[in-house]
């Protein structure tokens, strides 16, 4: 990967990193890969707990064998269209959301977003989400996610994301 695919958009007055991905699948199929723990773990991590309570514990297993748990608060869950939640991340909170829309049957667009807090390092956040979303695309298509190589994303995409935020 050599070019960034993300943009920064103002949503409800706050800057959000927004990245799109297209799937040859129904919105419900993509939704399952974004929300069901056993499918989610194939590309990023797993959760434990009862989502009906509005809280789960997330483990980012893609980054190591013994990940630190993160508490995740579910703010919105409208299957298979929209999800939003907040997670603690190293002392800060991340507001993450996604929307799914079928352009035609079996052709779904994912719009993924993260609200950007002041001072956040978008030069590493952007490449990170590009990497994980490409792992999601691979997992959903039945391709080994190990074929998605982190070194193709970081630091290669870092300057593009830094320029994107500087231009905002």
N, C-alpha and C positions, 0 to 999 in steps of 0.2 A: 504494500500500500504506500503510495507516495503523496496523495492529496487528502486533505481533510474533507469530511462530508458534513461536519456539523456547522451550525450557525448559532448566533446568539440573538434571541428575540426577547422583547419586553412582553411579559405576561403578567397581568395584574400589577403592573408597575415595577416588576422586578426582572432583572436579566436572567434568562434561562438558556442553558446549553441545550440545543435541540438537534437530534440526529435521527435520520430516517433509514429504515431498511425495508426491503420488499421480499415477500415470501410467496412461493407457489404452494399455498395452503390456505385453508379457511381461517377466519379470525379465531374460531374456537380452538383449532389445532395450535395456533401460535400462542393463544392465551394459556393453554395448558403448559407450554414450555416456559412461560414467564411466571406461572403461579403454582404449579404442582411441584412439591419438594423434590421428588425423585427425578423429574425431568429438568428442573432448575439446576440440580446438582451436576448434570452433565456438562454445563457450560460455565457456571459461576459459583454456585453454593447451594446450601440447603437451609430449610427453616424447620423449627420445632415449635410446638405449641398448638393452640386452638385459634385459627384466624377469626372465628366468630366472636372471640373476646375483644378483637381489635388490636391485638398485640401478638407478635411471634418473636422468637429469637432466631437470628440469621447467622449462619456460619459461612464465611467466604472460603470454601474449601478449595477453590481453584488456585489459591495463593499459598497453599501449604497444608501439611497434614494436621496441624494443631491450631486452627484459626481461633482468634478471640471472638467470643459471641458478641453480637450487636443486637440491641433491642430495636424492634421495628414496630412503629405504630401505623396501622392501616387507617387511612383517612377516607378513602373512597374505593369502592370495589363494585363495578358495574360490568359484570361478565357479559359478553366478551369485548367490551368497548373501552372501558377506562379504569385505570387503577392509579392511586396516589398514596404515598406514605412518607413518613419521616423516619430516619435512622440516625443513631448516634454514630459518629465516625471520628475516632481519636479525639474525643472531647468536643467536637463540633457536630452540628446536625445537618444532614443532607435531606432535602425535599426532592424525592424522585417520583416520576409519574410516567405513564405511557398510555397511548391511545392506539387502538387498532381499527382499521377501516378496510373493508373489502371493496376494491375497485370493480371487481367482477368476481363471480364465484371461483374460489380457489386462488385468488390473487389479492393478497393482503398487504397493506402498508402499515408498518409500525412507526409511530412517532414517539420517540423516547426523549424525556427531558429531565434535567436537573437544574433546580433553582440555584443560581450562583450567589454565594455569600461574599461580602466584601473581603478582598485579599486572598481569595482562593486561587490555587495554582492551576489555572485552566490549561497551561502547557503540559501538565501531566494528567489532569482529569479528562480532557478531550481524547487524547490517545488511548487512555484506559478504557473509556466507553466504546471507542471504535473497535478495539480489540475484543472486548467482551461481547459486543453485539455481533461481530463477525463469528465468534464462537457460537452464539445463539443460532445464527443462520446455518452454520455447519451442523450443529446438533439437531436442529429441526429437520434438516435434509438427510440426516442419517450418515453424515460424514464425520470422521474422527476429528474432534476439536483440537487434537495435538497438531494437526496440519496448519492451524492458525498460529503463527510465530510472533511472540511478543516483540522480538527484535525488529520486525517489520513496522512496528507502530511507534515505539519509543526508543530513541529520541527522534526518529525520522519525522513524526508529525508535530512535535513540540513547537517548532518555530511557527508553523501555520496557525496553531491555536493561540500562540502568544500574539501574533499579528492580528488575528480575529478580534481578540479582546481589546487590544490597543486601539483598533479602529472603531470600537463601539462608543 
